[in-house]
């Protein structure tokens, strides 16, 4: 039921965008998702690692979430969405792991906004707007994925034998102009393997590139507008 509600919100937001008066500033995030306490992709023996962080840090192949915000963005203003992620090595998929994608989609009437997704490993990505149906669209879908043996991969304390790297993904939407930009619609998501293949709304920017993304520069995989 929750997934259906998210899908309906996404459709409403894009279809009704010109009618939105945008009385509130961008940045009031609404949404949710699912957290799995066990790390299925690292189940190599009868023992399955566990996520010691609870829902505060995404890790499992089954984790997913979808958040939306609607409103205006004042001159020089910016809004951010930060997510903790345990980056791992995709053992379940033999080194190619279609899960754990951090996603962003922005829709606005102005092309002047800037969308940036930064990974704490040291790289930021800035998609460009694409004009379609009288609106500008920005999309990005990406992740960090290590090979086994990379020194960044260490045993996570209290995880019962899980390996990865605790990291942060930060999405920023900013207005560098001297004018207020109204009627802005933003979505951020974290896509599980099922989310990608079933076309759920948390897979923003990923669905057109199934089974996987189209750029790879170790350890980053991504697709963007």
Secondary structure, DSSP 4 states (H G I P E B T S, - for coil): -HHHHHHHHHHHHHHTGGG----SBTT--EEEEE--SB-GGG--SS---B-TTGGGSB-STT-EEEEEEEEEE-TT-EEEEEEEEEE---GGGTT-----EEEEEEEES-S-EEEEEEETTTEEE-PPPEEETTEEEEEEEEEE-PPTT-TT-EEPTTSSS-EEEEEEEEEEEEE-SSS-EEEEEEEEEEE-HHHHHHT-GGGTTTGGGTTS-SEEETTEEEEE-
